[in-house]
Amino acid sequence: MNFLCDVLDVSGTTDNGTMDDRETMRRWVETWKSAGPELEAVRRKEIEKINVLESLAALEGAFNYATRTLPPRDSSGLVEMQKWFSKLRR
C-alpha cells in the first residue's frame, strides 16, 4: 500500500469529487500517467509468478461442478450483445 501512495502521491486528495480546479485535475492526470508504468510492472511481475498448472488445478473442481449441474445454453450471448451494441449505435 505504501508503494501505491508513494507512486500516486495522493496526499491531501481523497477522491475525484474534491478536485474542483483545473490544476488539481491536471496533477491528478499526470500522477496517473507516471503511475501507469509502475503499476504495469507490478502486474507483470505478479503474472510471471503465477503457476498456471496450479491455478488450473485449483479451478478444476468448480469447472467440473458447473459442467455437471448447469444445463448448456442455447447461445453464448454474443448475438444478444451485438443486438445491444446495434441499438446503442443508433
C-alpha positions, 0 to 999 in steps of 0.5 A: 500500500505504501508503494501505491501512495508513494507512486500516486502521491495522493496526499491531501486528495481523497477522491475525484469529487474534491478536485474542483480546479483545473490544476488539481485535475491536471496533477491528478492526470499526470500522477496517473500517467507516471503511475501507469508504468509502475503499476504495469510492472507490478502486474507483470511481475505478479503474472510471471509468478503465477503457476498456471498448472496450479491455478488450473488445478485449483479451478478444476473442481468448480469447472467440473461442478458447473459442467455437471449441474448447469444445463448448456445454453442455447447461445453464448450471448454474443448475438444478444450483445451485438443486438445491444451494441446495434441499438446503442449505435443508433 
